[in-house]
Amino acid sequence: RKAVEMTGLGEGEQALDVCCGSGDLTRLLASKVGHQGKAVGLDFARPMLQYAAAKTSKIQSNGAKKGAAEITWLKGDAMKLPFGDGQFDGVTVGYGLR
């Protein structure tokens, strides 16, 4: 939670979580930027992305995380990000550093 606060993100902004793993940090970012924002979770491991998406769906079906941004789960390489410079207002790499 502290990492999310340190991004300085606000409502309606765009967030990227590189090496998102199970998506825990990505979901927190989505809550931070709200339903008008954008959150992207990027990971090289498709099984982790599938797990993250399934976990997110389960949480949402239980009524949690209302008002959060919709999350885009994307397979990609952290060393070759498929985004332009300045596309996101805040970026985290929590699981990539563990």
C-alpha positions as CSV (number, residue, x, y, z in Angstrom):
1,R,0.0,0.0,0.0
2,K,2.9,2.3,0.7
3,A,4.3,1.8,-2.8
4,V,0.9,2.8,-4.3
5,E,0.8,6.0,-2.1
6,M,4.4,6.8,-3.1
7,T,3.4,6.9,-6.8
8,G,1.3,10.0,-6.2
9,L,-1.4,8.8,-8.5
10,G,-4.8,10.3,-8.4
11,E,-8.3,9.8,-9.8
12,G,-8.4,9.4,-13.6
13,E,-4.7,8.8,-14.1
14,Q,-2.9,5.9,-15.7
15,A,-0.9,3.2,-13.8
16,L,1.4,0.5,-14.9
17,D,2.5,-2.5,-12.8
18,V,5.6,-4.2,-14.4
19,C,6.2,-7.8,-13.3
20,C,2.7,-7.8,-11.8
21,G,2.7,-11.4,-10.8
22,S,-0.6,-12.3,-9.0
23,G,-1.9,-8.7,-9.6
24,D,-2.2,-7.7,-5.9
25,L,-0.3,-4.4,-6.5
26,T,-2.1,-3.8,-9.8
27,R,-5.5,-4.1,-8.1
28,L,-4.4,-1.5,-5.5
29,L,-3.3,0.8,-8.3
30,A,-6.7,0.3,-10.0
31,S,-8.4,1.4,-6.8
32,K,-6.2,4.4,-6.5
33,V,-6.9,5.7,-10.1
34,G,-10.6,5.0,-9.9
35,H,-13.1,4.0,-12.5
36,Q,-12.0,6.9,-14.8
37,G,-8.4,5.8,-14.7
38,K,-6.5,3.0,-16.3
39,A,-4.4,0.2,-14.8
40,V,-2.2,-2.2,-16.7
41,G,-0.6,-5.3,-15.2
42,L,2.4,-6.6,-17.3
43,D,4.1,-9.9,-16.8
44,F,6.2,-12.3,-18.9
45,A,4.4,-15.4,-17.4
46,R,1.1,-16.1,-19.0
47,P,0.0,-18.4,-16.1
48,M,0.5,-15.6,-13.6
49,L,-1.6,-13.3,-15.8
50,Q,-4.3,-15.8,-16.0
51,Y,-4.2,-16.3,-12.2
52,A,-4.3,-12.5,-11.7
53,A,-7.3,-12.1,-14.0
54,A,-9.1,-15.0,-12.3
55,K,-8.4,-13.6,-8.8
56,T,-9.6,-10.2,-9.9
57,S,-12.8,-11.6,-11.3
58,K,-13.5,-13.5,-8.1
59,I,-12.9,-10.4,-6.0
60,Q,-15.1,-8.3,-8.2
61,S,-17.9,-10.9,-8.2
62,N,-17.9,-10.7,-4.4
63,G,-18.7,-7.0,-4.7
64,A,-15.2,-5.7,-3.7
65,K,-13.2,-3.0,-5.5
66,K,-16.2,-1.1,-6.8
67,G,-15.1,2.2,-8.3
68,A,-11.7,0.8,-9.4
69,A,-10.3,1.1,-12.9
70,E,-10.7,-1.8,-15.3
71,I,-7.4,-3.7,-15.4
72,T,-5.7,-4.7,-18.7
73,W,-3.5,-7.8,-18.2
74,L,-0.7,-7.9,-20.7
75,K,2.0,-10.4,-21.5
76,G,5.3,-8.6,-22.1
77,D,9.0,-8.2,-21.4
78,A,10.0,-5.7,-18.7
79,M,13.1,-4.9,-20.6
80,K,11.2,-4.1,-23.8
81,L,8.0,-2.3,-22.7
82,P,5.4,-2.0,-25.4
83,F,4.6,1.6,-24.4
84,G,5.7,5.1,-25.4
85,D,7.6,7.4,-23.0
86,G,5.3,9.3,-20.6
87,Q,2.3,7.1,-21.3
88,F,1.7,6.4,-17.6
89,D,1.4,8.7,-14.7
90,G,2.8,6.2,-12.3
91,V,4.7,2.9,-12.6
92,T,5.5,0.2,-10.0
93,V,7.8,-2.9,-10.2
94,G,7.1,-4.6,-6.9
95,Y,7.4,-8.2,-7.8
96,G,10.2,-7.8,-10.2
97,L,12.5,-6.7,-7.4
98,R,11.8,-9.6,-5.0
